[in-house]
């Protein structure tokens, strides 16, 4: 049976916002989007849910998360000034977690995401089976990237053989909404031979690939000069490292990673030649501005990502480094931080996702290529960030033919967000209101594939209270490790 969801505003993302609009859904798919009067007249017997002074938009996409680390919110603040120490403390706590701990932590993270209007995640984890189950329990969509580590080149074949076995088991847990991918963690934790073997595995098995790249100054020093804490850590383990003397992105191109059209998380320390390599390879970027800032890593050039026509989505990273999974908040932060760089960015500027009436749009190609270039001196607008939070993230994950826009035939992944708060009124432009005045706490509805998973303050698929209590028990145990 067809259902209609209406609101003061509907934002298809690929077309202008519709005032007093509606979306019709049949099963798992969208069957119509348009003015409320037209949609209701087309489906006279449909059940109607009206959200009033609110905006309906595609489900938000969190392009980079670590759900299994949800229990570590606020756990690592004392070492945030030292990324190597931060990683060591995180790893120690992670190794103390049981399989059940990981499932509980990931599920609580998925609950938080659903409450904030997120319908799809690109989740990176060391225990993919648990993250897949967590997403499935909450009813979400996603790609779960199973991490691989191994800085010793002598162990590359052994490590990848183990990865093959793990992936074969993990794939048995895939579903229509959640699939598995692989993640060679970072250039300082995975050797070049292992990168090449994983690249080939990704291509041969058609596995999505994600990797942390160009994330910190320590990584840059490691790559260019062979210096710093990462190089020292390898030396202490008896692992020889010869710095390639090139950027991380060039290094990934040299060792086959870019051939997989990967999702690259962070990309802070990149120049125009790096961005052109990313663009030409068809890779996407998960931009994580809040995590980048909280860890003191720097500002990724969001405006240049857009100007180069790269598929870029927004990511929360883990709540251990953020501390929230709130993509609307991420969109606001991304926009404001990008505007700080206007005086330094030269003539490279963003691309506006405004689409005029009658503009053609093909889901067969990349969304970013269908968008017109903005003026050379334009700042990043709210609409740019909202695009990244929805269709941009879908493109970065390779899911643009399914989600990210409100259009007939697309999957019914939608979010309804109140615009009726004192902190939002009066509203004239819904995109501006969503990005500059709104957060995940204003979400009224989260729907995935036509199924409501969150509405009016409640996740409908499981007992939130149970997981809240279990998470607290795990955290008490981790606190004792300090």
Secondary structure by P-SEA (a helix, b strand, c coil): cbbbbbccbbbccccccccccccccccccccccccaaaaaaacccbbbbbbccbbbccccccccccccccccccccccccccaaaaaaaaaaaaaaccaaaaaaaaaaaaaaaaaacccccccccccaaaaaaaaaaacccbbbbbbbbbccccaaaaaaaaaaaaaaaaaaaccccccccccccccccccaaaaaaaaaaaaaabbbbbbbccccaaaaaaacccccaaaaaaaaacbbbbbccccaaaaaaaaccccccccccccccccaaaaaaaaaabbbbbccaaaaaaacccccaaaaaaaaccbbbbbcccccccccccaaaaaaaaaaaaaaaccccccbbbbbccccccbbbbcccccccccccccccccccaaaaaaaacaaaaaaaccccccccccccccccbbbbbcccccccccccaaaaacccccccccccccccccccccccccccccaaaaaaaaaaaaaaaaaac
